[in-house]
């Protein structure tokens, strides 16, 4: 019994040590905070090896370590930040804005990052993929060039990343995302004294963008969609069949059996995200191995290690991809913009990877042919799959700046 007790205590001590160890590695907590926390944690760790009674010493050590671990998590959340925007000499640019902020949107606290070399520049709102995805760091890394021309706002949507707990999961509906997106757009327009703002959406964000400009086009100069989603059920049926055929071609009978056992979409309720990932991950693996694609550009560990996320945010980064997708994705099966959004009242640009398998370009092409808009353009990125905004980031930024500035009188 004593041995078991000792093992349990040791395991708990190791677990409670992790937040302190991670502070200097993957958070923005300054050394003058994490060093004292580490020293106190070390004290409690060594305290249990003091004089008898051993049981009380060990219990005290564990409780002390737990308190320090909680303090570490709280500190990581408090000091989360987005890096300053600096010039070639490393000096902060006086006209720049670089902030990570909690804003109230429709009575809920949600998080945005705001970055730009000149706060007087036009505002661009970036809509992440998902639903439940957070791309605060990915977008900053990939599309940093846009900060020269725009005030780039990245929104952690409800159920994602820093906004994971913004509203109850049961209240996550398409309409809620649309209403929150419109409220945020209006807030940004008023805060930065603009007549309108620009909108960029990727994957799920491209669908959300369509709904926003359909609902209130007067808020926006123009919209760009990449990894454009058009009809979710048809899209995923194509991806599912692609994964099955690919597994058969490779002789992977186990994968074929797994996919056929779960069956094709639509899926509902708990487990939706896992069933989707069972075949969608195959499309990404295929694209990652495709020599026609230069580089997928993603680095999950690097993104999660970004200073924008505290330790709890990093956990919620994963929870959003699972829980929020389970809640929201089943609401998307009836979406088909070819039928539901054939007319849009502002300029629309589709920036599409030629090699995309996750969102088959054929659907975007069909939608593009049907779509009526004041101006529209389908722009191909030959060396990209689902994410040209990351894979060919420099070219993507150049194209976006060129098209967006042609549609506004800034």
KAURZI-V594694 format. One record per helix or strand of 3 or more residues. SS is the DSSP state (a for helix, b for strand). FROM is the first residue (numbers start at 1). LEN is the number of residues. Records with the same first field share a line. If there is no record, write none. Layout:
SS=FROM-LEN  FROM-LEN
//
This chain:
a=2-25  31-17  54-25  136-7  144-5  161-3  169-3  174-18  204-12  217-3  232-19  253-10  272-17  300-5  311-22  337-4  361-10  388-4  393-13
b=97-9  108-9  122-6  150-7  197-6  220-7  347-7  376-6
//
